[in-house]
Amino acid sequence: MKLNPTTEKFVLHWGEMGSKWGVNRTVAQIHALLYLIGKPMNAEEIVETLGVARSNVSNSIKELQSLNLVQTTHILGDRRDYFTTNTDVWALARVIMEERYKRELAPTVAFLDELIHSPEFSHENKEVQGRIKDTHLFMESISTWLNEIIKLSTPTLAKLLKLGTAVQKFLK
């Protein structure tokens, strides 16, 4: 499949951003392609469109599936696997937030909790104890906030984001 110039630019940019977000460039490009095309694609179509190795596509699809960003589907009369992603950017953002929470925030909160409750913690100097407790409280607060944000309806979340720093008025 030959991509239109705008689609190609988006896919290339998303790939570059992916590496800054901690995912492989091809992983991000495949996700961007599936998102923009909005229809199921099989691995061969993805290989042909992006010009990457079949093994790279297979590994990238597995990673996207582990992140809950890509699903496998089938087309009647075709034995191949086809891949899709949600085309609702808000739903994708929620999935990404949930996955990042599970992989990054939750383990850190658990580690800090375990550290604070370990026998050796009481032997640490008070400044270090205070910083670790502050970090734990901060990470718990971020986790709670993120889990609440994920539950908001899309219109409510959109309004909240549009408020930006104006939200300060409501907090005074």
CNS distance restraints for C-alpha pairs under 8 A (distance, minus, plus):
assign (resid   1 and name CA) (resid  45 and name CA) 6.89 0.50 0.50
assign (resid   1 and name CA) (resid  48 and name CA) 6.68 0.50 0.50
assign (resid   1 and name CA) (resid  49 and name CA) 5.04 0.50 0.50
assign (resid   2 and name CA) (resid  49 and name CA) 6.26 0.50 0.50
assign (resid   3 and name CA) (resid   7 and name CA) 6.00 0.50 0.50
assign (resid   3 and name CA) (resid   8 and name CA) 5.61 0.50 0.50
assign (resid   3 and name CA) (resid  49 and name CA) 7.32 0.50 0.50
assign (resid   4 and name CA) (resid   8 and name CA) 6.09 0.50 0.50
assign (resid   5 and name CA) (resid   9 and name CA) 6.11 0.50 0.50
assign (resid   6 and name CA) (resid  10 and name CA) 6.19 0.50 0.50
assign (resid   7 and name CA) (resid  11 and name CA) 6.15 0.50 0.50
assign (resid   7 and name CA) (resid  33 and name CA) 7.88 0.50 0.50
assign (resid   7 and name CA) (resid  36 and name CA) 7.20 0.50 0.50
assign (resid   8 and name CA) (resid  12 and name CA) 6.11 0.50 0.50
assign (resid   9 and name CA) (resid  13 and name CA) 6.01 0.50 0.50
assign (resid  10 and name CA) (resid  14 and name CA) 5.98 0.50 0.50
assign (resid  10 and name CA) (resid  32 and name CA) 7.44 0.50 0.50
assign (resid  11 and name CA) (resid  15 and name CA) 6.18 0.50 0.50
assign (resid  11 and name CA) (resid  28 and name CA) 7.92 0.50 0.50
assign (resid  11 and name CA) (resid  29 and name CA) 5.18 0.50 0.50
assign (resid  11 and name CA) (resid  30 and name CA) 7.83 0.50 0.50
assign (resid  11 and name CA) (resid  32 and name CA) 5.37 0.50 0.50
assign (resid  11 and name CA) (resid  33 and name CA) 6.04 0.50 0.50
assign (resid  12 and name CA) (resid  16 and name CA) 6.43 0.50 0.50
assign (resid  12 and name CA) (resid  29 and name CA) 6.48 0.50 0.50
assign (resid  13 and name CA) (resid  17 and name CA) 6.18 0.50 0.50
assign (resid  14 and name CA) (resid  18 and name CA) 5.93 0.50 0.50
assign (resid  14 and name CA) (resid  25 and name CA) 7.88 0.50 0.50
assign (resid  14 and name CA) (resid  28 and name CA) 5.94 0.50 0.50
assign (resid  14 and name CA) (resid  29 and name CA) 5.97 0.50 0.50
assign (resid  14 and name CA) (resid  32 and name CA) 6.41 0.50 0.50
assign (resid  15 and name CA) (resid  19 and name CA) 6.82 0.50 0.50
assign (resid  15 and name CA) (resid  24 and name CA) 7.60 0.50 0.50
assign (resid  15 and name CA) (resid  25 and name CA) 4.31 0.50 0.50
assign (resid  15 and name CA) (resid  26 and name CA) 6.21 0.50 0.50
assign (resid  15 and name CA) (resid  27 and name CA) 7.38 0.50 0.50
assign (resid  15 and name CA) (resid  28 and name CA) 4.75 0.50 0.50
assign (resid  15 and name CA) (resid  29 and name CA) 4.62 0.50 0.50
assign (resid  15 and name CA) (resid  32 and name CA) 7.88 0.50 0.50
assign (resid  16 and name CA) (resid  20 and name CA) 7.05 0.50 0.50
assign (resid  16 and name CA) (resid  25 and name CA) 5.96 0.50 0.50
assign (resid  16 and name CA) (resid  28 and name CA) 7.99 0.50 0.50
assign (resid  17 and name CA) (resid  21 and name CA) 6.28 0.50 0.50
assign (resid  17 and name CA) (resid  25 and name CA) 7.72 0.50 0.50
assign (resid  17 and name CA) (resid  28 and name CA) 7.82 0.50 0.50
assign (resid  18 and name CA) (resid  22 and name CA) 6.23 0.50 0.50
assign (resid  18 and name CA) (resid  23 and name CA) 5.11 0.50 0.50
assign (resid  18 and name CA) (resid  24 and name CA) 6.22 0.50 0.50
assign (resid  18 and name CA) (resid  25 and name CA) 5.49 0.50 0.50
assign (resid  18 and name CA) (resid  27 and name CA) 7.63 0.50 0.50
assign (resid  18 and name CA) (resid  28 and name CA) 5.16 0.50 0.50
assign (resid  18 and name CA) (resid  29 and name CA) 7.95 0.50 0.50
assign (resid  19 and name CA) (resid  23 and name CA) 5.12 0.50 0.50
assign (resid  19 and name CA) (resid  24 and name CA) 5.46 0.50 0.50
assign (resid  19 and name CA) (resid  25 and name CA) 5.50 0.50 0.50
assign (resid  23 and name CA) (resid  27 and name CA) 6.59 0.50 0.50
assign (resid  23 and name CA) (resid  28 and name CA) 6.76 0.50 0.50
assign (resid  24 and name CA) (resid  28 and name CA) 6.49 0.50 0.50
assign (resid  24 and name CA) (resid  60 and name CA) 7.95 0.50 0.50
assign (resid  25 and name CA) (resid  29 and name CA) 6.15 0.50 0.50
assign (resid  26 and name CA) (resid  30 and name CA) 6.03 0.50 0.50
assign (resid  26 and name CA) (resid  52 and name CA) 8.00 0.50 0.50
assign (resid  26 and name CA) (resid  56 and name CA) 7.46 0.50 0.50
assign (resid  26 and name CA) (resid  57 and name CA) 7.52 0.50 0.50
assign (resid  26 and name CA) (resid  60 and name CA) 6.66 0.50 0.50
assign (resid  27 and name CA) (resid  31 and name CA) 6.32 0.50 0.50
assign (resid  27 and name CA) (resid  57 and name CA) 7.84 0.50 0.50
assign (resid  27 and name CA) (resid  60 and name CA) 4.78 0.50 0.50
assign (resid  27 and name CA) (resid  61 and name CA) 7.11 0.50 0.50
assign (resid  27 and name CA) (resid  63 and name CA) 7.30 0.50 0.50
assign (resid  27 and name CA) (resid  64 and name CA) 6.81 0.50 0.50
assign (resid  28 and name CA) (resid  32 and name CA) 6.10 0.50 0.50
assign (resid  29 and name CA) (resid  33 and name CA) 6.04 0.50 0.50
assign (resid  29 and name CA) (resid  50 and name CA) 7.99 0.50 0.50
assign (resid  30 and name CA) (resid  34 and name CA) 6.19 0.50 0.50
assign (resid  30 and name CA) (resid  46 and name CA) 7.25 0.50 0.50
assign (resid  30 and name CA) (resid  50 and name CA) 7.96 0.50 0.50
assign (resid  30 and name CA) (resid  57 and name CA) 7.80 0.50 0.50
assign (resid  30 and name CA) (resid  60 and name CA) 7.57 0.50 0.50
assign (resid  30 and name CA) (resid  61 and name CA) 7.77 0.50 0.50
assign (resid  31 and name CA) (resid  35 and name CA) 6.01 0.50 0.50
assign (resid  31 and name CA) (resid  64 and name CA) 7.46 0.50 0.50
assign (resid  31 and name CA) (resid  69 and name CA) 7.60 0.50 0.50
assign (resid  31 and name CA) (resid  70 and name CA) 7.50 0.50 0.50
assign (resid  31 and name CA) (resid  85 and name CA) 7.26 0.50 0.50
assign (resid  32 and name CA) (resid  36 and name CA) 6.07 0.50 0.50
assign (resid  33 and name CA) (resid  37 and name CA) 5.90 0.50 0.50
assign (resid  34 and name CA) (resid  38 and name CA) 5.79 0.50 0.50
assign (resid  34 and name CA) (resid  39 and name CA) 6.89 0.50 0.50
assign (resid  34 and name CA) (resid  40 and name CA) 7.32 0.50 0.50
assign (resid  34 and name CA) (resid  41 and name CA) 7.29 0.50 0.50
assign (resid  34 and name CA) (resid  83 and name CA) 7.62 0.50 0.50
assign (resid  34 and name CA) (resid  84 and name CA) 5.96 0.50 0.50
assign (resid  34 and name CA) (resid  85 and name CA) 6.03 0.50 0.50
assign (resid  35 and name CA) (resid  84 and name CA) 7.69 0.50 0.50
assign (resid  35 and name CA) (resid  85 and name CA) 5.90 0.50 0.50
assign (resid  35 and name CA) (resid  86 and name CA) 6.71 0.50 0.50
assign (resid  35 and name CA) (resid  87 and name CA) 5.39 0.50 0.50
assign (resid  36 and name CA) (resid  87 and name CA) 7.45 0.50 0.50
assign (resid  38 and name CA) (resid  84 and name CA) 7.36 0.50 0.50
assign (resid  38 and name CA) (resid  85 and name CA) 7.54 0.50 0.50
assign (resid  38 and name CA) (resid  86 and name CA) 7.97 0.50 0.50
assign (resid  38 and name CA) (resid  87 and name CA) 6.27 0.50 0.50
assign (resid  39 and name CA) (resid  84 and name CA) 6.49 0.50 0.50
assign (resid  40 and name CA) (resid  73 and name CA) 7.40 0.50 0.50
assign (resid  40 and name CA) (resid  82 and name CA) 5.41 0.50 0.50
assign (resid  40 and name CA) (resid  83 and name CA) 5.15 0.50 0.50
assign (resid  40 and name CA) (resid  84 and name CA) 4.90 0.50 0.50
assign (resid  41 and name CA) (resid  45 and name CA) 6.10 0.50 0.50
assign (resid  41 and name CA) (resid  46 and name CA) 6.70 0.50 0.50
assign (resid  41 and name CA) (resid  82 and name CA) 5.02 0.50 0.50
assign (resid  41 and name CA) (resid  83 and name CA) 5.33 0.50 0.50
assign (resid  41 and name CA) (resid  84 and name CA) 6.86 0.50 0.50
assign (resid  42 and name CA) (resid  46 and name CA) 6.47 0.50 0.50
assign (resid  42 and name CA) (resid  80 and name CA) 6.83 0.50 0.50
assign (resid  42 and name CA) (resid  81 and name CA) 5.90 0.50 0.50
assign (resid  42 and name CA) (resid  82 and name CA) 4.25 0.50 0.50
assign (resid  42 and name CA) (resid  83 and name CA) 6.05 0.50 0.50
assign (resid  43 and name CA) (resid  47 and name CA) 6.13 0.50 0.50
assign (resid  43 and name CA) (resid  54 and name CA) 7.27 0.50 0.50
assign (resid  43 and name CA) (resid  57 and name CA) 6.64 0.50 0.50
assign (resid  43 and name CA) (resid  58 and name CA) 7.23 0.50 0.50
assign (resid  43 and name CA) (resid  81 and name CA) 7.61 0.50 0.50
assign (resid  43 and name CA) (resid  82 and name CA) 7.12 0.50 0.50
assign (resid  43 and name CA) (resid  83 and name CA) 7.81 0.50 0.50
assign (resid  44 and name CA) (resid  48 and name CA) 6.11 0.50 0.50
assign (resid  44 and name CA) (resid  54 and name CA) 7.31 0.50 0.50
assign (resid  45 and name CA) (resid  49 and name CA) 5.99 0.50 0.50
assign (resid  46 and name CA) (resid  50 and name CA) 5.96 0.50 0.50
assign (resid  46 and name CA) (resid  51 and name CA) 7.90 0.50 0.50
assign (resid  46 and name CA) (resid  57 and name CA) 7.27 0.50 0.50
assign (resid  47 and name CA) (resid  51 and name CA) 5.38 0.50 0.50
assign (resid  47 and name CA) (resid  52 and name CA) 5.33 0.50 0.50
assign (resid  47 and name CA) (resid  53 and name CA) 6.33 0.50 0.50
assign (resid  47 and name CA) (resid  54 and name CA) 5.92 0.50 0.50
assign (resid  47 and name CA) (resid  57 and name CA) 6.65 0.50 0.50
assign (resid  48 and name CA) (resid  52 and name CA) 7.46 0.50 0.50
assign (resid  52 and name CA) (resid  56 and name CA) 6.67 0.50 0.50
assign (resid  52 and name CA) (resid  57 and name CA) 7.06 0.50 0.50
assign (resid  53 and name CA) (resid  57 and name CA) 6.45 0.50 0.50
assign (resid  54 and name CA) (resid  58 and name CA) 6.22 0.50 0.50
assign (resid  55 and name CA) (resid  59 and name CA) 6.16 0.50 0.50
assign (resid  56 and name CA) (resid  60 and name CA) 5.95 0.50 0.50
assign (resid  57 and name CA) (resid  61 and name CA) 5.97 0.50 0.50
assign (resid  58 and name CA) (resid  62 and name CA) 6.31 0.50 0.50
assign (resid  59 and name CA) (resid  63 and name CA) 6.32 0.50 0.50
assign (resid  60 and name CA) (resid  64 and name CA) 6.18 0.50 0.50
assign (resid  61 and name CA) (resid  65 and name CA) 6.07 0.50 0.50
assign (resid  61 and name CA) (resid  70 and name CA) 7.17 0.50 0.50
assign (resid  62 and name CA) (resid  66 and name CA) 6.17 0.50 0.50
assign (resid  63 and name CA) (resid  67 and name CA) 6.34 0.50 0.50
assign (resid  64 and name CA) (resid  68 and name CA) 6.30 0.50 0.50
assign (resid  64 and name CA) (resid  69 and name CA) 5.29 0.50 0.50
assign (resid  64 and name CA) (resid  70 and name CA) 5.43 0.50 0.50
assign (resid  65 and name CA) (resid  69 and name CA) 5.76 0.50 0.50
assign (resid  65 and name CA) (resid  70 and name CA) 4.91 0.50 0.50
assign (resid  65 and name CA) (resid  71 and name CA) 6.31 0.50 0.50
assign (resid  67 and name CA) (resid  96 and name CA) 7.57 0.50 0.50
assign (resid  67 and name CA) (resid  99 and name CA) 6.33 0.50 0.50
assign (resid  68 and name CA) (resid  95 and name CA) 6.95 0.50 0.50
assign (resid  68 and name CA) (resid  99 and name CA) 7.81 0.50 0.50
assign (resid  69 and name CA) (resid  85 and name CA) 5.94 0.50 0.50
assign (resid  69 and name CA) (resid  86 and name CA) 7.44 0.50 0.50
assign (resid  69 and name CA) (resid  92 and name CA) 7.20 0.50 0.50
assign (resid  69 and name CA) (resid  95 and name CA) 7.14 0.50 0.50
assign (resid  69 and name CA) (resid  96 and name CA) 7.81 0.50 0.50
assign (resid  70 and name CA) (resid  83 and name CA) 6.39 0.50 0.50
assign (resid  70 and name CA) (resid  84 and name CA) 5.55 0.50 0.50
assign (resid  70 and name CA) (resid  85 and name CA) 4.73 0.50 0.50
assign (resid  70 and name CA) (resid  86 and name CA) 7.72 0.50 0.50
assign (resid  71 and name CA) (resid  83 and name CA) 5.63 0.50 0.50
assign (resid  71 and name CA) (resid  84 and name CA) 5.40 0.50 0.50
assign (resid  71 and name CA) (resid  85 and name CA) 6.22 0.50 0.50
assign (resid  72 and name CA) (resid  81 and name CA) 6.24 0.50 0.50
assign (resid  72 and name CA) (resid  82 and name CA) 5.61 0.50 0.50
assign (resid  72 and name CA) (resid  83 and name CA) 4.71 0.50 0.50
assign (resid  72 and name CA) (resid  84 and name CA) 6.54 0.50 0.50
assign (resid  73 and name CA) (resid  81 and name CA) 6.15 0.50 0.50
assign (resid  73 and name CA) (resid  82 and name CA) 5.10 0.50 0.50
assign (resid  73 and name CA) (resid  83 and name CA) 5.96 0.50 0.50
assign (resid  73 and name CA) (resid  84 and name CA) 7.21 0.50 0.50
assign (resid  74 and name CA) (resid  78 and name CA) 7.16 0.50 0.50
assign (resid  74 and name CA) (resid  79 and name CA) 7.38 0.50 0.50
assign (resid  74 and name CA) (resid  80 and name CA) 6.98 0.50 0.50
assign (resid  74 and name CA) (resid  81 and name CA) 5.65 0.50 0.50
assign (resid  74 and name CA) (resid  82 and name CA) 5.67 0.50 0.50
assign (resid  75 and name CA) (resid  79 and name CA) 7.64 0.50 0.50
assign (resid  75 and name CA) (resid  80 and name CA) 7.96 0.50 0.50
assign (resid  75 and name CA) (resid  82 and name CA) 7.50 0.50 0.50
assign (resid  86 and name CA) (resid  91 and name CA) 7.13 0.50 0.50
assign (resid  86 and name CA) (resid  92 and name CA) 6.46 0.50 0.50
assign (resid  87 and name CA) (resid  92 and name CA) 7.62 0.50 0.50
assign (resid  88 and name CA) (resid  92 and name CA) 6.32 0.50 0.50
assign (resid  89 and name CA) (resid  93 and name CA) 6.11 0.50 0.50
assign (resid  90 and name CA) (resid  94 and name CA) 6.32 0.50 0.50
assign (resid  90 and name CA) (resid 154 and name CA) 6.73 0.50 0.50
assign (resid  91 and name CA) (resid  95 and name CA) 6.35 0.50 0.50
assign (resid  92 and name CA) (resid  96 and name CA) 6.15 0.50 0.50
assign (resid  93 and name CA) (resid  97 and name CA) 6.07 0.50 0.50
assign (resid  94 and name CA) (resid  98 and name CA) 6.07 0.50 0.50
assign (resid  94 and name CA) (resid 150 and name CA) 5.77 0.50 0.50
assign (resid  95 and name CA) (resid  99 and name CA) 6.08 0.50 0.50
assign (resid  96 and name CA) (resid 100 and name CA) 6.00 0.50 0.50
assign (resid  97 and name CA) (resid 101 and name CA) 5.98 0.50 0.50
assign (resid  97 and name CA) (resid 146 and name CA) 7.53 0.50 0.50
assign (resid  97 and name CA) (resid 150 and name CA) 7.52 0.50 0.50
assign (resid  98 and name CA) (resid 102 and name CA) 6.24 0.50 0.50
assign (resid  98 and name CA) (resid 147 and name CA) 7.83 0.50 0.50
assign (resid  98 and name CA) (resid 150 and name CA) 7.64 0.50 0.50
assign (resid  99 and name CA) (resid 103 and name CA) 6.10 0.50 0.50
assign (resid 100 and name CA) (resid 104 and name CA) 5.51 0.50 0.50
assign (resid 100 and name CA) (resid 105 and name CA) 7.05 0.50 0.50
assign (resid 101 and name CA) (resid 105 and name CA) 4.80 0.50 0.50
assign (resid 101 and name CA) (resid 106 and name CA) 5.88 0.50 0.50
assign (resid 101 and name CA) (resid 143 and name CA) 7.15 0.50 0.50
assign (resid 101 and name CA) (resid 146 and name CA) 7.92 0.50 0.50
assign (resid 102 and name CA) (resid 106 and name CA) 5.38 0.50 0.50
assign (resid 102 and name CA) (resid 107 and name CA) 7.20 0.50 0.50
assign (resid 103 and name CA) (resid 107 and name CA) 6.69 0.50 0.50
assign (resid 104 and name CA) (resid 108 and name CA) 6.44 0.50 0.50
assign (resid 105 and name CA) (resid 109 and name CA) 6.16 0.50 0.50
assign (resid 105 and name CA) (resid 139 and name CA) 6.95 0.50 0.50
assign (resid 105 and name CA) (resid 143 and name CA) 6.60 0.50 0.50
assign (resid 106 and name CA) (resid 110 and name CA) 6.14 0.50 0.50
assign (resid 106 and name CA) (resid 143 and name CA) 7.38 0.50 0.50
assign (resid 107 and name CA) (resid 111 and name CA) 5.99 0.50 0.50
assign (resid 108 and name CA) (resid 112 and name CA) 6.08 0.50 0.50
assign (resid 108 and name CA) (resid 139 and name CA) 7.65 0.50 0.50
assign (resid 109 and name CA) (resid 113 and name CA) 6.04 0.50 0.50
assign (resid 109 and name CA) (resid 136 and name CA) 6.21 0.50 0.50
assign (resid 109 and name CA) (resid 139 and name CA) 6.11 0.50 0.50
assign (resid 109 and name CA) (resid 140 and name CA) 6.32 0.50 0.50
assign (resid 110 and name CA) (resid 114 and name CA) 6.09 0.50 0.50
assign (resid 111 and name CA) (resid 115 and name CA) 6.03 0.50 0.50
assign (resid 112 and name CA) (resid 116 and name CA) 6.05 0.50 0.50
assign (resid 112 and name CA) (resid 132 and name CA) 7.26 0.50 0.50
assign (resid 112 and name CA) (resid 133 and name CA) 7.95 0.50 0.50
assign (resid 112 and name CA) (resid 136 and name CA) 5.78 0.50 0.50
assign (resid 113 and name CA) (resid 117 and name CA) 6.27 0.50 0.50
assign (resid 113 and name CA) (resid 136 and name CA) 7.00 0.50 0.50
assign (resid 114 and name CA) (resid 118 and name CA) 6.05 0.50 0.50
assign (resid 115 and name CA) (resid 121 and name CA) 6.65 0.50 0.50
assign (resid 116 and name CA) (resid 121 and name CA) 5.80 0.50 0.50
assign (resid 116 and name CA) (resid 129 and name CA) 7.89 0.50 0.50
assign (resid 116 and name CA) (resid 132 and name CA) 7.60 0.50 0.50
assign (resid 116 and name CA) (resid 133 and name CA) 7.23 0.50 0.50
assign (resid 117 and name CA) (resid 121 and name CA) 6.91 0.50 0.50
assign (resid 118 and name CA) (resid 122 and name CA) 7.87 0.50 0.50
assign (resid 119 and name CA) (resid 123 and name CA) 7.78 0.50 0.50
assign (resid 120 and name CA) (resid 124 and name CA) 6.87 0.50 0.50
assign (resid 121 and name CA) (resid 129 and name CA) 7.14 0.50 0.50
assign (resid 122 and name CA) (resid 129 and name CA) 7.90 0.50 0.50
assign (resid 124 and name CA) (resid 128 and name CA) 6.59 0.50 0.50
assign (resid 124 and name CA) (resid 129 and name CA) 6.31 0.50 0.50
assign (resid 125 and name CA) (resid 129 and name CA) 6.27 0.50 0.50
assign (resid 126 and name CA) (resid 130 and name CA) 5.98 0.50 0.50
assign (resid 127 and name CA) (resid 131 and name CA) 6.27 0.50 0.50
assign (resid 128 and name CA) (resid 132 and name CA) 6.15 0.50 0.50
assign (resid 129 and name CA) (resid 133 and name CA) 6.09 0.50 0.50
assign (resid 130 and name CA) (resid 134 and name CA) 6.00 0.50 0.50
assign (resid 131 and name CA) (resid 135 and name CA) 6.03 0.50 0.50
assign (resid 132 and name CA) (resid 136 and name CA) 6.10 0.50 0.50
assign (resid 133 and name CA) (resid 137 and name CA) 6.12 0.50 0.50
assign (resid 134 and name CA) (resid 138 and name CA) 6.06 0.50 0.50
assign (resid 135 and name CA) (resid 139 and name CA) 6.05 0.50 0.50
assign (resid 136 and name CA) (resid 140 and name CA) 6.07 0.50 0.50
assign (resid 137 and name CA) (resid 141 and name CA) 6.07 0.50 0.50
assign (resid 138 and name CA) (resid 142 and name CA) 6.20 0.50 0.50
assign (resid 139 and name CA) (resid 143 and name CA) 6.08 0.50 0.50
assign (resid 140 and name CA) (resid 144 and name CA) 6.11 0.50 0.50
assign (resid 141 and name CA) (resid 145 and name CA) 6.06 0.50 0.50
assign (resid 142 and name CA) (resid 146 and name CA) 5.98 0.50 0.50
assign (resid 143 and name CA) (resid 147 and name CA) 6.15 0.50 0.50
assign (resid 144 and name CA) (resid 148 and name CA) 6.26 0.50 0.50
assign (resid 145 and name CA) (resid 149 and name CA) 6.11 0.50 0.50
assign (resid 146 and name CA) (resid 150 and name CA) 6.19 0.50 0.50
assign (resid 147 and name CA) (resid 151 and name CA) 6.70 0.50 0.50
assign (resid 148 and name CA) (resid 152 and name CA) 6.83 0.50 0.50
assign (resid 149 and name CA) (resid 157 and name CA) 7.16 0.50 0.50
assign (resid 152 and name CA) (resid 156 and name CA) 6.13 0.50 0.50
assign (resid 152 and name CA) (resid 157 and name CA) 5.79 0.50 0.50
assign (resid 153 and name CA) (resid 157 and name CA) 6.07 0.50 0.50
assign (resid 154 and name CA) (resid 158 and name CA) 5.99 0.50 0.50
assign (resid 155 and name CA) (resid 159 and name CA) 6.23 0.50 0.50
assign (resid 156 and name CA) (resid 160 and name CA) 6.16 0.50 0.50
assign (resid 157 and name CA) (resid 161 and name CA) 6.18 0.50 0.50
assign (resid 158 and name CA) (resid 162 and name CA) 6.17 0.50 0.50
assign (resid 159 and name CA) (resid 163 and name CA) 6.24 0.50 0.50
assign (resid 160 and name CA) (resid 164 and name CA) 7.04 0.50 0.50
assign (resid 160 and name CA) (resid 167 and name CA) 7.89 0.50 0.50
assign (resid 163 and name CA) (resid 167 and name CA) 5.72 0.50 0.50
assign (resid 166 and name CA) (resid 170 and name CA) 7.86 0.50 0.50
assign (resid 167 and name CA) (resid 171 and name CA) 6.84 0.50 0.50
assign (resid 168 and name CA) (resid 172 and name CA) 6.62 0.50 0.50
